Amino acid sequence: MVFKIIEIHIEHIENNIEFSSGMRGNHYLTNIVALFIAGVYTSNNELVVSSWEKIKIELDYQFYNDGGNFEASTAYSKLVYELVLMTIYLIGKHKLILEIDNNTKTKLEQIIDFNLKTVNSLGEHWNIGDNDSGVILLSNYMSNRNSINVLNNNFKNVLEVLSENMQKTKHEIKKDFGIYTVKNERYELAISFAPIGQNGKGGHSHNDKLSFCLNVRNEQVVVDPGTYCYTGSRELRNKYRSTDYHNTLIINGLEQNTFVNFEKDDLFWIKEEKAKVNIISANDFTFIAEHNAYKKSHKRAFLFNANAIICKDLCEVTGIKKVNFHFAPLVFLEKQVDDRTLKLKSVNTHYLLSIDNGEFEVDSYFYSPNYGEKIKATKVSVLFENNELNWMFEIK
């Protein structure tokens, strides 16, 4: 009976394969991995081999050379990573004899490396782009950042995870996917400079260029607001992927990249990519980059020291400018010290946010940690008209 059900599923998937030569993504990869798994458990070697050959093609098509996935989302990178791990596990467990060339081996190593290095100290992937809370493996396999534990011992000779993956580097940059991370003894931070993804379609990317997230002492402090929904509400879908719902500069209400809102499918497209990021400097102590979404460059320069993040936002476009800080639900405004300083607090830590010009605007927003979930939290914006804003976020 069980094998009959699996055979019915095989037939259904094969008759409804989500493949397009022009564009395919995680749906199609899920299809062929499911056929691979079904082939393994029904001893259908022909199906196993044909599915594996298709999986190898998608490793090249859907993954960058730094191991990130072309969906422009860390959550979707994690999802398809789990599909890859499941495939690797079954190859090892069942001692399957399949062709694994050097290109495939290298790509698998890159995918593992990317997912190891985009996990923060909370054991979670930094959130960039869409997150629909999809999972393949319900486990704590990432909790110790050691994915080799998931792989069968028989497959270690094919995929050796280098020991440096387990070492805590101070900064890491994945230039193809577009994420920079830095960590010291007190805090860790991630910056997004991801292209819109999906070969220019942009289905799961957000207008989040040069936006950042910050954890302090294993607490979320500054967060990406999340996704909340897709087709359930066009208004909310576009709000959560808008520039104003990220921790970056927005000018005159303009969007970094253009999206439209006429048809259901528009909710998974970016019409025009304007915010292509140029990295000027990236090391343990600084991150400097710029984009031209607003016709004149927005340059953002971060300086990291032991107890503070110092930042300069520079843009010569005339108009009302705004820099946003979306705080985690357990971070609250304690008081406004003066016109240039706010004091905030979390469970374990106090913070000072200081600016050299402009004025603070304190409001609330809804943080979405999981798909379909909203939690009220604090948002601070700095409004200014000068070409330059210098701000500092100090950890007390």
C-alpha positions as CSV (number, residue, x, y, z in Angstrom):
1,M,0.0,0.0,0.0
2,V,2.8,2.5,0.9
3,F,4.7,1.8,-2.3
4,K,1.5,2.2,-4.3
5,I,1.0,5.6,-2.7
6,I,4.6,6.6,-3.6
7,E,4.1,5.5,-7.2
8,I,0.9,7.6,-7.4
9,H,2.9,10.6,-6.1
10,I,5.7,9.9,-8.7
11,E,3.1,9.9,-11.5
12,H,1.5,13.1,-10.1
13,I,4.8,15.0,-9.9
14,E,6.0,13.9,-13.3
15,N,2.7,15.0,-14.9
16,N,2.8,18.4,-13.1
17,I,6.6,19.2,-13.1
18,E,7.2,22.9,-12.5
19,F,9.9,23.4,-15.1
20,S,10.5,26.2,-17.5
21,S,13.7,26.6,-19.6
22,G,13.3,30.4,-19.1
23,M,12.8,30.4,-15.4
24,R,12.5,27.9,-12.6
25,G,13.3,27.9,-8.9
26,N,12.8,26.1,-5.6
27,H,9.5,24.5,-6.7
28,Y,11.2,22.6,-9.5
29,L,14.1,21.7,-7.3
30,T,11.7,20.3,-4.8
31,N,10.0,18.3,-7.6
32,I,13.1,16.6,-8.7
33,V,14.5,16.0,-5.2
34,A,11.1,14.4,-4.3
35,L,11.4,12.1,-7.4
36,F,14.9,11.2,-6.3
37,I,13.7,10.3,-2.8
38,A,10.8,8.3,-4.2
39,G,13.2,6.5,-6.5
40,V,15.5,5.6,-3.7
41,Y,12.7,4.0,-1.6
42,T,11.0,2.2,-4.5
43,S,14.4,0.9,-5.7
44,N,13.8,2.6,-9.1
45,N,17.4,3.1,-10.2
46,E,16.4,4.7,-13.5
47,L,14.4,7.4,-11.6
48,V,17.3,7.9,-9.1
49,V,19.8,8.4,-11.9
50,S,17.6,10.7,-14.0
51,S,16.7,12.8,-11.0
52,W,20.3,13.1,-9.9
53,E,21.3,14.4,-13.3
54,K,18.6,17.0,-13.2
55,I,19.6,18.0,-9.6
56,K,23.2,18.5,-10.8
57,I,22.0,20.9,-13.5
58,E,20.0,22.9,-10.9
59,L,23.1,23.2,-8.6
60,D,24.7,25.2,-11.4
61,Y,21.5,27.1,-12.5
62,Q,20.1,28.0,-9.1
63,F,23.2,28.6,-6.9
64,Y,25.9,31.2,-7.1
65,N,29.6,30.4,-6.9
66,D,29.6,31.6,-3.3
67,G,26.9,29.0,-2.5
68,G,24.0,31.4,-2.1
69,N,20.7,30.7,-3.9
70,F,19.6,32.9,-6.8
71,E,16.1,33.5,-5.1
72,A,17.8,36.4,-3.3
73,S,16.5,35.2,0.1
74,T,18.4,33.6,3.0
75,A,15.3,31.7,4.0
76,Y,14.9,30.2,0.5
77,S,18.7,29.5,0.5
78,K,18.2,27.5,3.7
79,L,15.1,25.7,2.3
80,V,16.9,24.5,-0.8
81,Y,20.0,23.7,1.2
82,E,17.9,21.3,3.2
83,L,16.8,19.7,-0.1
84,V,20.5,19.3,-1.0
85,L,21.4,17.9,2.4
86,M,18.5,15.3,2.2
87,T,19.9,14.2,-1.2
88,I,23.4,13.9,0.1
89,Y,22.3,12.0,3.1
90,L,20.4,9.4,1.0
91,I,23.4,8.9,-1.4
92,G,25.5,8.1,1.6
93,K,23.0,6.0,3.5
94,H,22.1,3.8,0.6
95,K,25.7,3.8,-0.9
96,L,24.3,4.9,-4.2
97,I,26.8,4.8,-7.1
98,L,26.2,8.1,-8.9
99,E,28.4,10.3,-11.0
100,I,29.8,13.2,-8.8
101,D,32.2,15.3,-10.9
102,N,34.5,17.9,-9.4
103,N,32.2,20.7,-10.4
104,T,29.3,19.2,-8.5
105,K,31.5,18.5,-5.5
106,T,32.7,22.1,-5.5
107,K,29.2,23.4,-5.8
108,L,28.0,21.3,-2.8
109,E,30.9,22.5,-0.7
110,Q,30.0,26.1,-1.6
111,I,26.4,25.7,-0.7
112,I,27.3,24.2,2.7
113,D,29.8,27.0,3.3
114,F,27.3,29.7,2.5
115,N,24.7,28.3,4.9
116,L,27.3,27.8,7.7
117,K,28.4,31.4,7.4
118,T,25.0,33.1,7.2
119,V,23.9,31.7,10.5
120,N,24.1,34.0,13.5
121,S,24.9,33.2,17.1
122,L,21.2,32.5,17.8
123,G,21.4,29.6,15.4
124,E,19.3,31.4,12.8
125,H,19.9,32.6,9.3
126,W,20.1,36.4,9.0
127,N,16.9,37.4,7.3
128,I,17.3,38.9,3.9
129,G,14.4,38.8,1.4
130,D,11.3,36.7,1.6
131,N,10.6,34.2,4.3
132,D,7.6,31.9,4.1
133,S,8.8,29.8,7.1
134,G,9.2,26.8,4.8
135,V,11.3,23.9,6.1
136,I,12.3,20.4,4.9
137,L,14.2,19.2,8.0
138,L,12.6,19.8,11.3
139,S,15.7,19.5,13.4
140,N,18.4,21.5,15.2
141,Y,20.9,20.6,12.6
142,M,22.2,24.2,12.4
143,S,22.5,24.7,16.1
144,N,26.2,23.8,16.3
145,R,27.0,25.2,12.8
146,N,28.3,21.7,11.9
147,S,26.4,20.4,8.9
148,I,28.7,17.4,8.5
149,N,26.8,15.8,11.3
150,V,23.8,15.6,9.0
151,L,25.8,13.8,6.3
152,N,26.3,10.1,6.4
153,N,29.9,8.9,7.2
154,N,30.0,7.1,3.9
155,F,29.8,10.4,2.0
156,K,32.5,12.3,3.9
157,N,35.1,11.5,1.3
158,V,32.9,13.3,-1.3
159,L,32.0,16.3,0.8
160,E,34.7,17.4,3.3
161,V,33.7,20.5,5.2
162,L,36.9,22.4,5.8
163,S,37.8,23.0,9.4
164,E,37.9,26.8,8.9
165,N,34.1,26.6,8.4
166,M,33.9,26.0,12.1
167,Q,36.1,28.8,13.1
168,K,34.6,32.2,14.0
169,T,35.9,34.7,11.5
170,K,35.4,38.4,12.4
171,H,33.9,39.3,9.0
172,E,32.6,37.4,6.1
173,I,31.3,38.5,2.7
174,K,29.4,36.6,0.1
175,K,29.6,38.9,-3.0
176,D,27.4,36.9,-5.4
177,F,24.5,36.6,-3.1
178,G,25.1,39.9,-1.4
179,I,25.6,39.6,2.3
180,Y,28.3,41.0,4.6
181,T,28.6,39.9,8.3
182,V,30.8,41.0,11.1
183,K,31.2,39.8,14.6
184,N,33.0,40.7,17.8
185,E,32.7,39.9,21.4
186,R,29.7,42.1,22.0
187,Y,27.7,42.2,18.8
188,E,27.1,40.8,15.4
189,L,25.7,42.5,12.3
190,A,24.7,41.7,8.8
191,I,24.3,44.0,5.8
192,S,22.3,43.2,2.6
193,F,23.5,44.2,-0.8
194,A,21.8,41.4,-2.7
195,P,20.9,41.8,-6.4
196,I,17.2,41.2,-7.1
197,G,17.7,37.6,-8.0
198,Q,16.0,35.0,-10.1
199,N,18.0,36.2,-13.2
200,G,16.4,39.6,-12.9
201,K,12.9,38.6,-12.0
202,G,13.3,39.4,-8.3
203,G,10.5,37.2,-7.0
204,H,11.7,36.9,-3.4
205,S,13.9,39.9,-3.0
206,H,13.1,43.1,-1.0
207,N,14.1,46.7,-1.4
208,D,16.7,46.3,1.3
209,K,20.0,47.4,-0.2
210,L,22.5,48.5,2.5
211,S,19.9,47.7,5.2
212,F,21.4,46.0,8.3
213,C,20.4,43.7,11.2
214,L,22.1,43.7,14.6
215,N,22.3,41.2,17.5
216,V,23.8,42.1,20.8
217,R,24.7,39.5,23.4
218,N,22.6,36.9,21.7
219,E,19.6,39.2,21.6
220,Q,17.9,40.6,18.4
221,V,18.1,44.4,18.5
222,V,17.7,45.8,15.0
223,V,15.8,43.4,12.7
224,D,14.5,43.0,9.2
225,P,10.7,43.3,9.6
226,G,10.1,40.0,7.7
227,T,7.5,39.1,5.0
228,Y,4.1,38.4,6.7
229,C,2.2,37.5,3.6
230,Y,2.2,37.0,-0.2
231,T,-1.2,37.0,-2.0
232,G,-3.3,37.4,1.1
233,S,-2.9,41.2,0.9
234,R,-1.3,43.1,-1.9
235,E,-0.9,46.2,0.3
236,L,0.9,44.3,3.1
237,R,2.9,42.3,0.6
238,N,4.3,45.5,-0.9
239,K,4.7,47.2,2.4
240,Y,6.9,44.5,3.9
241,R,9.2,44.4,0.8
242,S,9.3,48.2,0.5
243,T,12.4,50.4,1.1
244,D,10.6,52.1,4.1
245,Y,10.3,48.7,5.8
246,H,14.1,48.2,6.0
247,N,16.9,49.8,7.9
248,T,18.3,52.0,5.2
249,L,18.0,55.4,3.6
250,I,14.7,56.4,1.8
251,I,14.3,59.7,0.0
252,N,11.0,61.4,-0.8
253,G,9.2,58.1,-0.4
254,L,10.9,56.6,-3.4
255,E,11.5,52.9,-3.8
256,Q,15.0,51.5,-4.5
257,N,13.6,49.2,-7.1
258,T,10.2,49.4,-8.9
259,F,7.4,47.0,-8.4
260,V,3.8,47.2,-9.5
261,N,0.5,46.1,-8.1
262,F,-1.9,45.2,-10.8
263,E,-2.1,41.4,-11.0
264,K,-1.4,38.6,-8.5
265,D,1.8,37.6,-10.2
266,D,3.1,41.2,-9.9
267,L,3.6,40.4,-6.2
268,F,6.5,38.2,-7.2
269,W,8.2,40.5,-9.7
270,I,10.5,43.5,-9.6
271,K,9.7,45.6,-12.6
272,E,13.0,47.6,-12.6
273,E,16.3,47.1,-10.8
274,K,17.8,50.5,-10.0
275,A,19.7,49.8,-6.8
276,K,22.8,47.9,-8.0
277,V,25.3,48.0,-5.1
278,N,29.0,48.8,-5.6
279,I,31.2,47.7,-2.7
280,I,34.0,50.2,-2.0
281,S,35.6,48.6,1.0
282,A,34.8,45.6,3.2
283,N,37.0,44.4,6.0
284,D,36.9,43.6,9.8
285,F,36.4,47.3,10.7
286,T,34.6,49.0,7.8
287,F,31.9,48.4,5.2
288,I,31.5,51.1,2.6
289,A,29.2,50.7,-0.4
290,E,26.8,52.8,-2.6
291,H,23.9,52.4,-5.0
292,N,22.3,54.8,-7.5
293,A,18.6,54.1,-7.1
294,Y,17.8,57.7,-6.4
295,K,19.7,59.0,-9.5
296,K,22.5,60.3,-7.3
297,S,24.6,57.9,-5.2
298,H,23.5,56.8,-1.7
299,K,26.8,56.0,-0.1
300,R,26.8,54.3,3.3
301,A,29.9,53.9,5.4
302,F,30.0,51.7,8.5
303,L,32.8,51.8,11.1
304,F,32.8,49.0,13.7
305,N,34.5,49.3,17.1
306,A,34.2,47.2,20.2
307,N,31.1,49.0,21.7
308,A,29.5,50.9,18.8
309,I,28.5,51.0,15.2
310,I,29.2,54.3,13.6
311,C,27.7,55.2,10.2
312,K,27.7,58.0,7.6
313,D,24.8,58.2,5.1
314,L,25.6,60.5,2.2
315,C,23.3,61.4,-0.7
316,E,23.0,64.7,-2.6
317,V,19.5,64.3,-3.8
318,T,17.3,67.2,-2.7
319,G,14.4,66.4,-0.5
320,I,13.3,64.9,2.8
321,K,15.5,62.0,3.7
322,K,14.8,59.3,6.3
323,V,17.0,56.6,7.9
324,N,15.0,53.8,9.6
325,F,15.7,51.6,12.6
326,H,13.3,48.7,13.1
327,F,13.8,47.3,16.5
328,A,13.0,43.8,17.8
329,P,9.9,43.5,19.9
330,L,11.8,43.3,23.2
331,V,13.7,46.6,22.5
332,F,12.0,49.7,23.9
333,L,12.6,53.4,23.9
334,E,13.5,54.3,27.5
335,K,13.7,58.1,27.0
336,Q,14.9,60.9,24.7
337,V,18.0,62.3,26.3
338,D,18.1,65.4,24.1
339,D,17.4,66.4,20.5
340,R,20.3,64.3,19.3
341,T,20.1,61.2,21.5
342,L,17.7,58.4,22.3
343,K,18.2,55.9,25.1
344,L,16.8,52.4,24.4
345,K,16.9,49.1,26.3
346,S,16.4,45.4,25.8
347,V,16.3,42.6,28.3
348,N,20.0,42.6,29.1
349,T,21.4,45.8,27.6
350,H,21.0,49.6,27.2
351,Y,21.8,51.5,24.0
352,L,22.3,55.1,22.8
353,L,21.3,56.2,19.3
354,S,23.0,59.5,18.5
355,I,22.7,61.7,15.4
356,D,24.5,64.9,14.3
357,N,21.5,66.6,12.6
358,G,17.8,66.0,11.8
359,E,15.1,64.9,14.2
360,F,13.8,61.7,15.6
361,E,10.4,60.2,14.8
362,V,9.3,57.3,17.0
363,D,6.5,55.1,15.9
364,S,5.4,51.4,16.0
365,Y,5.3,48.8,13.3
366,F,4.5,45.1,13.1
367,Y,7.5,42.7,13.0
368,S,6.8,39.4,11.3
369,P,9.2,36.7,12.6
370,N,7.2,34.0,10.8
371,Y,4.9,33.9,7.8
372,G,1.4,35.1,8.8
373,E,2.6,36.3,12.2
374,K,2.8,40.0,13.4
375,I,4.2,41.4,16.6
376,K,4.0,45.1,17.5
377,A,7.5,46.7,17.9
378,T,9.2,50.1,18.0
379,K,10.5,51.9,14.9
380,V,12.7,54.9,15.0
381,S,13.3,57.1,12.0
382,V,15.7,60.0,11.6
383,L,14.3,62.8,9.3
384,F,16.8,65.2,7.8
385,E,17.4,67.5,4.7
386,N,21.1,67.8,4.7
387,N,23.2,65.7,2.2
388,E,24.8,63.8,5.1
389,L,23.8,62.1,8.3
390,N,26.2,60.8,10.8
391,W,24.8,58.4,13.4
392,M,26.1,56.1,16.1
393,F,24.5,53.2,17.9
394,E,26.4,52.6,21.2
395,I,26.1,49.5,23.4
396,K,26.3,50.4,27.1
